[in-house]
Amino acid sequence: MPQDNRFTYRPPFWARDPLVQTSLGRARYRQWGPNAMLEHAREEILTTPEGVRLQCFVSTLKDGARRGSAILLPGWESSAHTTYVVCLGRKLFQKGFDVYRLNFRDHGGTHHLNEGMFHGALLQEVADAVSMIGANADGKPVYLIGFSMGGNFALRLACLELPFLNTIYAVSPVLKPLASTRKMDENPLTRAYFREKWLRSLKRKEALFPQRYDFEELYQESDILKMTGMILSKYTDFPSVEAYFDQYTLTPERLEEVRIPAYVNVSEDDPVLADSPYTEYLSLERVWFSVQKFGGHIGFIRPNLRVSWVDRIITRRMLESVNEASG
């Protein structure tokens, strides 16, 4: 498919900086105000056939008011409570969608649920959890929305046989994780941000399972890619970081396997991803790319600094999809 040019994001001139956009996308003040989705949320622990336990926050409407279901996947070291997840979930709930905010293992304070560590190649357990949610759809359409790492998972799930899924939406998805990790390391600000979050997570895992994990040597390393290699060599069977990242690298050839419509929103100025330019992805059959000049990483904040432009686009497309199906 060619690039989707129906919508263009135009930030205020004083908020064009990609790091500013990225920070605004996560700013807590955007969550202020009433949120019926949170008021109706309940925690569920989904246990997969392999015994993996994943946390999900479920907000459901009365049957007559429900248009469909939306499953939201956060980014790496983010969670179901991250601002961009909560804000989109609130908007979708208001428009008549049940909202499922799924945490990956070791995300959102769920380190105690599984002894094994999270990594990006753990697709099957996420597919199992998404399938459990889809089983409750009662014939209504199910939409999967992922951010960053969650967008990568969403696109890989779109390549599987999950017949209940209607459409995929990926915001700033990681397509080339090895190159993106190197890019994070090159920028002191992004490296410090993600390293600090990751270290907090690792320390929590180590404290819960001291008999299995000892990360002391990692705490002295400042390079995220080197930290990744150290963990892989000690706690996984991956022969190299290259072999690990290849498990979830999304080349155009791999995205040819996408089975359902997928919409991807990215920006050329993303300070985290190393995927641009996206010209090699613009001829895919079932994947629409909307490439914006500005937006940062999961930013796309509108002039009022409260609302995300991409949230409005996703909501509009989902409503159009429901109306087309019912019409």
N, C-alpha and C positions, 0 to 999 in steps of 0.2 A: 504494500500500500504506500502511496506517496505521503509526504508529511501532511498532517492535519493543520490547515491554516485558517480554520474557521474562527479561531479565537487568538488574540494577541495580548500578552501581558505587558502593561505599561506601568512601571512603578513610579512613584514620585521621584523627581530628580535627586532629592537629598537622601533617598533610601535605596539607591541603585547598587551600592557596594555589596558584593556577594556575602561578605561576612556579616554585614548588618542584616541583610535579608535572612540569612541562616539563623541568626540570633533571634530575630523577631518571630520566626516561625515557631520557636520553642518558648517564647516569653509567657510567663505564667499569667500575666494580666489578661491575656486573650481568653482565659477560662472564666473570667469574672462574669457574674450574672447567673440567672436561673438556668438550670440544665436538667430538663426532665429525663434525659437519658441516664444521668448519674442517680437521680432520685429513684428510678426504677431498676437500677442495676443490682444483680446478685452474682456472687462468686460461684463458679462451678469448676471442679477439678475433673478434667477429661482424662480418662485412663485408656491408652491405646492398646491394641492387641498384644503389643510387645511389653506392656507394663510401664511405659513411660507416662508420667503424669504432667499435664500442662494446665496452667491456670487460664480461665476464661471468664470475663465479666459479661454477663448477658442482660440485655435490656429489651424486653418484649412488650408489644402492644396488644390490645384486644384484637381478636381475629378479624373483626369487621373493619378495623382501621389499618390493617397491615398490608402494605403493597409488596413486600418482599423482605429479604434478609441481606444484611451487609456484614461481612467478616473483615475486620481490620487487623493488619499485621504491622507492628512497629519496626523501627530500625534497630540496628545493633546497639546494645546497651541502652536502649530506650524501653518504653513499656506501654502498657494499656493506659497508663495515667499521663503519658507525655502529651503536651499541649496540642500538637497537631493531630493526634489520635482523638483526643477528647473533643476538640472543636469540630472536626468532621463528623464524628459520631453524634454530637448534639444536633447538628444540622440534618443529618439523615433521619434521626429519630423523629424530629419535628415534621419531616416530610412523609412519615409513615413507614419507615423501615425498622424492623428489628435489628439491633446492633449487637454484634459479638466482637469483643476486643480480646484477642488471643495473645497471650505472652509465650514467647519461646522459652525453652528451659533456661534457667539461670537468669531470667529477666524479670523485672518487677519484684525483686525480693523473693523469688521462688527457688532459690538455690537448694533448699532443703527437700524439695520434692523428688529429686533424682540425684543419685550419687555420680553418675556420669556427667561430664562437662558438655556445655553447648559448643557446637561449631557449625559453620555454614553448610556443611554437607549433609546435615541431618534432615533430609527432605521427607523421608517416609513418615516420621512421627508427626510432622506438621500436616501431611496429607491425610493421615489417619484422623487427626483432630478435626480438620476441616470437613472430612467426610461424616464424622459424627454430628457436626453442626448441620450439614446439609441434609441429613436424614430427618431432621425436624422441620424441613421447609414446607411440607404439605403441598407440594406442587407449585408454590410461589417461587419466583426467580431469586437466585442467590448470586450476589455480587461480591467479589474478593478485591479488597483494596490494600496495597502494600506500600510502605514507605522505605526508601533506601534498601537496606538488607531485606526488609519485608517485601519490597517490590521485586527483588531478585527471587525470593521464594514464590511470590505470586506468579511470576512469569514461568517458573519451572513447574508449578502446579498446573498451569494452563497447558502444559505439554502432556499431562497425564490423562487417563480416562476417568474423569470425574463428571459424569453426565448432568449432575444437578447444577453445576456452575453455569451461569449465564454470560458474564462478562468479567474481565480482569481490568483493574486500573492500577498502574504503577507510577508512583511519584518519586522522581529522582532515584530510580533503581540502580543498584550496583550491577553493572554489566561485566566489567573487567576488574575483579577484586584485587588481583596482584598489582596491577598498575595503580589502582586507587589507593592501596595501602602504601605504596611507594610515594604517591603524591601527598598523602597525609603526613608522612615522615618528613617531607621536604619543607612543610610549612610549620614553623614552631608553634603557632596558635592551635591549629587543628591537631597536631601531634599531642600537645599538652592536654587538650580537652578530652580526646578519646583515650589517651593513656591513663589519665586520672580516673575516668569512669571505669575502665577495664580493671585497673588495679583494685578499686573498691570491690568490684565483683569477685575478683580472684581471691582477695583476702577473706571475703565472706565464705566462699566455697572451701577454702583451706581450713577455716575455723570450724566449719560443720563436719568436714571429713578429713581430720588431720592424719588418719591412718593411711589415706590414699594420696593426699596432695601436699607437696612442699614447694612453694613458689618463691622461696627466699632469694634465689639467684636472679629471678625476674625483676625483683624490686630495684635492682641496681642498673637495669638496662633501660635506656631511654628510647630506643628504636622499636616501633611497633612491629615491623616486619621481623626483626630479630627475636622479639618476644614470641611472636607466632611460631617461628621455627623451633625455639626452645621447647615450647609446650607440645608441638606436634611430635618432636623426636622422643619426648619423655612419656607422653600419655596417649599417643595414637599410633596407628600402623601406617600412616602416610609416610612414604619414603623421602619426601621433600616438600617444601612449601609450594613449589610449582605444581606438584601432583595434587596437593590439597586444593589450591585455588582453582585448578582445572576442573574440579568437581562441580563448581558452580559458576564458572565463566560462561557468559551467554553471548556466544558469537551469533552472527546472522544465520549461520547454518543450523545452529541449535534452535533458534527461535522459529525456524521454518516448521518445527514440530508443534507449535502452538495450535491447539484444536478449536479454540473459541475466540471471539473478538477480544482484543487486548489494546487498551489505550495507555500510552506512555507519555508522561509529562516530564521534560528535562529542561535544563537551562545551560547555555554555553559557558556561563561564568561560574558554574558549580565549583566551590573551593575544595570539595571532597572527592568527587568523581574524576576519573581520568579517561572518560569515555568519548568526549567530544573530539573531533567532529562526528556527527551521527549519520553522515551520508551513506555509509555502508549498510545502515539499517532501514533505509527509506523505501526499499523495494519489497519488503515482506508482505505476504498475502493477507495475514490476519492480524497484523500488529500495526497500529497507527501511532506514529511518533509526532508529538507536538513539541518542537524545539524552539525555546524562547531565548532571546538574547540575554535577558536578566531573570533573576529569581533565586540565585544562590542554591543552597541544598535544603530542599523542603521548605522554601521560603514563600515566594510569590505573594507577599503581603500587599494588600490594597492600601490606598492612601489614608484610610481611617485608622490603619495600624491594628485593627482588630480582626478583620476578615481576610481569609486566604482566597486569592483568585482561583486557585486550583480546586478548592473545596466547592466553589460555586459551579465550576465546569463539570466536576464529577457528579454533583447532585443533579445538574441539568440533564446530563446524559442518561443517568439512571432513571429519571422521571420520564424522559423520552422513550427509553427502552420499555418501561412498564406500560406506557400508553400505547405503544406500537403493538405489544403483545396482547393487550386487552381489546384493541381496536380491530 
